[in-house]
C-alpha cells in the first residue's frame, strides 16, 4: 500500500509554474527535460469560457501502465508509493511513453527514461518535494502517511 | 494513521541541514528577480563559491516560504553568460558595439568630467536619468538629480504614479483594497497571479476564493485570476474610463448611493450627476464591447454590496484615458460609500517604521520644477509623491526635437529604453545622437552598442546592498558570494559620482556605511550592529489599530506642491475637481475617443481591423528582463499573439503558425495561439521581447520591424497621451496575417 501520494486542488492553481521551475532547479534535469509542467485546458466559448490549470508530472499510479509495458522490467512501483526507473536496465525503447496516458516519460541525451520519482533519489529529508514547497496557494500537496 | 503535510519553503534549520548534507553553504538573502520590491526572501545554496539553487524562506513575512518561478531560477540568472564583467568605454561608432575595458575609476572620472562641463555649458537640467520600475535605488537617483540641479527623472508614464496621482487628487490618498475582509473584490486591470505569485497579491486572491467572497475581474483575456472569478468583464483594452463612467450613470440613475456620505464629504455631486447622464450603459457597450446588461449588473453588484473593494492595476494606466478611468473609479468608491470602511477601500492607515528618508523635497522649488523637459504631470502639480518627473518617451524625444531644450546626457540604470518605451525607431535615432549615454545593468542590454560607457553592477547576491524593512524589522542584505566581475553596486555608483562632482557633503562623502547609518539614524542603530544580526533587528514602535472613516484627516492630506497646500482644497472628495479646472484640465472625468480604437477612425479600421494591446508582466519574465534564463525561457520560448478562433479562421491562422502583426506604425513577427480566452476583436502579445537565450540556442530578436518588440507597433502622436498624467496608450489597430 502507498505511503505517500500527491494531491492537487485544481481550483486553487494560479498557473504560476513555481512547481515546474522548483523541480527544474532542484533536481537539475538537462535542458529540454521536465519532470513537471503546468498545462491548461479551456472549454466553452467566449465569453463563457472556462480554463482549468493543472500540474502535470508522474502520478505514481497504483497499477502503472508504463511498468507493464516495459520489456526489461526497468520500472518498479515501490513500497513508498513511488514509481521509479532503473536507468541501468532501461534500454530507451520508449514503450513506456506509448503506454502512459499522460505523456509523462522524458528521454534525455543518453536515451534513458526519466521522470518524477517523488524525490526517492534525494537523501536529505528537508530537500525533498521542492515542487510542493514552492506552491504559493497550497493547490499542490503531498500526503505522507507516517504510520506504515 | 498520521498524515504529515509538507509546509511551504524552508526554515533556517532545514536549509542548514540540506547545506550540511550536500557539503554546501547556505545564506539568507533577498530575492532580486522582479523590479518592484516584493520583499520576498530566500535561502541561497552555495557550492564552490557559486549559487546553485534557491528556496523560499518560511520566516519571511512577504512570501512565507513560497517562491515564484523567477525567484527559483535566480541561480541561473546570477551565473548567466550574459553578465557584464567590467566597465567598458565605447571605441567604435554608435551602434557598432566596439569597446575597450576600463577601470571603475576611469569610468567615473569620465562621467564626472562630462557632467561638470555640461552643467556649466547647458545647465544641470541637461542631464536626465531614465527611471526603471520601482526599484530600491530610485530614491538615491532622485537625490542625485536634485542635488545636481536637474528635475529630469524620466518616469515610464505607465506604472503606479498615474493611478496614484488621480487617486490623491480625487480622494486624498491611495485606496488599499481590504481584500481580507471583503465580500466582493474587483480586480480591475490587475494581475494578482503573476505580479507577486509568492506574496500578498496571490495570497489575497486565493484566500478570498476559499472564503467564497465574490471575485470580479476586468480585463480583455482570461488569465488565472479570471479562472477563479465569479464574473469576468471582458473589456476592450483602453476603455476602462468608459466602463466606469457608464457604471456611475447606472449607480446615480438607480439611486444606489450613500447620500449621507455624499452630503458630508463630496464636492460637486450635482455636477457629476449631470455630467454622467450622457454615459449610458448602451454607450458603454458601444465603447467597451461589454454587454449593456452586464454593465448594469456589475454596477448594481458593486453599489449594493456593503463590503466591496476594487484593486486597480497598471492596466488602467496604459491608456490615453488613464486619469479619467481612475477619477471615475474613485468617484464611484465615494458615492457608493465604499471608502475607508471595513471590507472596502481603506485610506491612510498607519504604516510600519520607515528609515530616514533620503529624498530632497526641500530642493523642489518652483524654479526647479520649471526646468522640467517634459513634466509628467502638469508643472502646476509638481512635485508629486516621488519628487519631480519627466515623461520617459518625451525626454528621449527632446534629444531629436531639441524642444523645449536638448537633453545632453542620458543615464539608463536598469532600464532598456529600446524595449521599455514606444517607438524604438525614434529611440534608436536619439541614442545615436545624444551627446553622452551611460548604461548601467547587471546583464548585457539592448542599448549597449549605443552607450559611451557601460557599467556593470553587482547583484544583491554578490555585494552588500542597503537594508530593507520587513514590517517592524530591519533586514540587512549582506553579500552571499564573491562578485563574478569588476563590480560596484548602483548605490556606490551614485555615491562616488556625487563625491567627484563636489556633492560629497550631501552624499556622505561617497561612504556607503555612512549612507546606511544616516538611513538607520531613525532607529538609533548603526550598520555595524545590524550586520551582526542576519535575521534583522526588530524596531519597537506603536503601530495603532486600523481605524475606519478617518475622512477629516484623509481629505486634508497635505500636498507636496508649495502653491497648493492640500490635495483636496474643499477637504472633500473632488468629484468635481476645482484644482484641475483652475489649471485648464477637465473638472470631471471625460472619455476621449482615440483614432486607433475599434470605435475610432473608420478608414484606419478597414486596413487594421483588430485592436492590439500587450501584457506588462508574465509568469516567466519581468518587463524586458529574464529572457536569457533557460528555466524561464522554457516556459515561454517565443513571442506569441493570442487570437480568437473567429478572427484566426478568416485569416487562415492556426496555433503555432508564424504570423505578422502590422499596425500603422510598424510590424512584428510572432507565433499564433488560437484561443477562446480572448475577445474576438482583440489580440494580445507580451511586452519586452528582444533578448536571446544562448543555452537554448535562441538568438536575439530585432528591436524594430520584424522582431517581437510590441512597442514597435504603437504610435507616439499627441493623441496617445493622457492629457493630465501623460500615460501612454498601449492600444493600436492591427492586421494579423500568416508570415511565410
HADDOCK unambig.tbl for C-alpha pairs under 7 A between the chains (distance, minus, plus):
assign (segid A and resid 12 and name CA) (segid B and resid 206 and name CA) 6.62 0.50 0.50
assign (segid A and resid 14 and name CA) (segid B and resid 193 and name CA) 5.99 0.50 0.50
assign (segid A and resid 14 and name CA) (segid B and resid 224 and name CA) 5.13 0.50 0.50
assign (segid A and resid 15 and name CA) (segid B and resid 224 and name CA) 6.44 0.50 0.50
assign (segid A and resid 16 and name CA) (segid B and resid 68 and name CA) 6.87 0.50 0.50
assign (segid A and resid 16 and name CA) (segid B and resid 69 and name CA) 6.83 0.50 0.50
assign (segid A and resid 16 and name CA) (segid B and resid 193 and name CA) 6.92 0.50 0.50
assign (segid A and resid 16 and name CA) (segid B and resid 194 and name CA) 6.60 0.50 0.50
assign (segid A and resid 16 and name CA) (segid B and resid 197 and name CA) 6.51 0.50 0.50
assign (segid A and resid 16 and name CA) (segid B and resid 619 and name CA) 5.73 0.50 0.50
assign (segid A and resid 17 and name CA) (segid B and resid 69 and name CA) 5.80 0.50 0.50
assign (segid A and resid 18 and name CA) (segid B and resid 67 and name CA) 6.95 0.50 0.50
assign (segid A and resid 18 and name CA) (segid B and resid 68 and name CA) 4.95 0.50 0.50
assign (segid A and resid 18 and name CA) (segid B and resid 69 and name CA) 4.35 0.50 0.50
assign (segid A and resid 21 and name CA) (segid B and resid 69 and name CA) 5.43 0.50 0.50
assign (segid A and resid 21 and name CA) (segid B and resid 72 and name CA) 6.41 0.50 0.50
assign (segid A and resid 21 and name CA) (segid B and resid 73 and name CA) 6.90 0.50 0.50
assign (segid A and resid 21 and name CA) (segid B and resid 631 and name CA) 6.43 0.50 0.50
assign (segid A and resid 22 and name CA) (segid B and resid 72 and name CA) 5.88 0.50 0.50
assign (segid A and resid 25 and name CA) (segid B and resid 53 and name CA) 6.35 0.50 0.50
assign (segid A and resid 25 and name CA) (segid B and resid 72 and name CA) 6.88 0.50 0.50
assign (segid A and resid 25 and name CA) (segid B and resid 73 and name CA) 6.60 0.50 0.50
assign (segid A and resid 26 and name CA) (segid B and resid 53 and name CA) 6.67 0.50 0.50
assign (segid A and resid 45 and name CA) (segid B and resid 676 and name CA) 5.86 0.50 0.50
assign (segid A and resid 46 and name CA) (segid B and resid 676 and name CA) 5.38 0.50 0.50
assign (segid A and resid 46 and name CA) (segid B and resid 677 and name CA) 6.59 0.50 0.50
assign (segid A and resid 46 and name CA) (segid B and resid 679 and name CA) 6.98 0.50 0.50
assign (segid A and resid 49 and name CA) (segid B and resid 676 and name CA) 6.67 0.50 0.50
assign (segid A and resid 49 and name CA) (segid B and resid 677 and name CA) 6.53 0.50 0.50
assign (segid A and resid 50 and name CA) (segid B and resid 227 and name CA) 6.52 0.50 0.50
assign (segid A and resid 51 and name CA) (segid B and resid 227 and name CA) 5.73 0.50 0.50
assign (segid A and resid 124 and name CA) (segid B and resid 18 and name CA) 6.06 0.50 0.50
assign (segid A and resid 124 and name CA) (segid B and resid 21 and name CA) 6.61 0.50 0.50
assign (segid A and resid 126 and name CA) (segid B and resid 14 and name CA) 5.60 0.50 0.50
assign (segid A and resid 126 and name CA) (segid B and resid 18 and name CA) 6.33 0.50 0.50
assign (segid A and resid 127 and name CA) (segid B and resid 18 and name CA) 6.20 0.50 0.50
assign (segid A and resid 133 and name CA) (segid B and resid 6 and name CA) 6.91 0.50 0.50
assign (segid A and resid 133 and name CA) (segid B and resid 7 and name CA) 6.13 0.50 0.50
assign (segid A and resid 133 and name CA) (segid B and resid 8 and name CA) 4.21 0.50 0.50
assign (segid A and resid 133 and name CA) (segid B and resid 9 and name CA) 4.87 0.50 0.50
assign (segid A and resid 133 and name CA) (segid B and resid 66 and name CA) 6.91 0.50 0.50
assign (segid A and resid 134 and name CA) (segid B and resid 8 and name CA) 6.08 0.50 0.50
assign (segid A and resid 134 and name CA) (segid B and resid 9 and name CA) 6.07 0.50 0.50
assign (segid A and resid 134 and name CA) (segid B and resid 66 and name CA) 4.97 0.50 0.50
assign (segid A and resid 134 and name CA) (segid B and resid 67 and name CA) 5.59 0.50 0.50
assign (segid A and resid 135 and name CA) (segid B and resid 8 and name CA) 7.00 0.50 0.50
assign (segid A and resid 135 and name CA) (segid B and resid 66 and name CA) 6.29 0.50 0.50
assign (segid A and resid 136 and name CA) (segid B and resid 66 and name CA) 5.05 0.50 0.50
assign (segid A and resid 136 and name CA) (segid B and resid 197 and name CA) 6.81 0.50 0.50
assign (segid A and resid 136 and name CA) (segid B and resid 198 and name CA) 5.32 0.50 0.50
assign (segid A and resid 137 and name CA) (segid B and resid 203 and name CA) 6.62 0.50 0.50
assign (segid A and resid 137 and name CA) (segid B and resid 206 and name CA) 6.60 0.50 0.50
assign (segid A and resid 142 and name CA) (segid B and resid 5 and name CA) 6.74 0.50 0.50
assign (segid A and resid 142 and name CA) (segid B and resid 6 and name CA) 6.65 0.50 0.50
assign (segid A and resid 143 and name CA) (segid B and resid 3 and name CA) 6.39 0.50 0.50
assign (segid A and resid 143 and name CA) (segid B and resid 4 and name CA) 6.21 0.50 0.50
assign (segid A and resid 143 and name CA) (segid B and resid 5 and name CA) 5.86 0.50 0.50
assign (segid A and resid 144 and name CA) (segid B and resid 3 and name CA) 5.57 0.50 0.50
assign (segid A and resid 144 and name CA) (segid B and resid 4 and name CA) 5.18 0.50 0.50
assign (segid A and resid 144 and name CA) (segid B and resid 5 and name CA) 6.84 0.50 0.50
assign (segid A and resid 145 and name CA) (segid B and resid 1 and name CA) 6.52 0.50 0.50
assign (segid A and resid 145 and name CA) (segid B and resid 2 and name CA) 5.72 0.50 0.50
assign (segid A and resid 145 and name CA) (segid B and resid 3 and name CA) 4.84 0.50 0.50
assign (segid A and resid 145 and name CA) (segid B and resid 4 and name CA) 6.45 0.50 0.50
assign (segid A and resid 146 and name CA) (segid B and resid 2 and name CA) 5.61 0.50 0.50
assign (segid A and resid 146 and name CA) (segid B and resid 3 and name CA) 6.30 0.50 0.50
assign (segid A and resid 146 and name CA) (segid B and resid 4 and name CA) 6.81 0.50 0.50
assign (segid A and resid 147 and name CA) (segid B and resid 1 and name CA) 5.16 0.50 0.50
assign (segid A and resid 147 and name CA) (segid B and resid 2 and name CA) 5.74 0.50 0.50
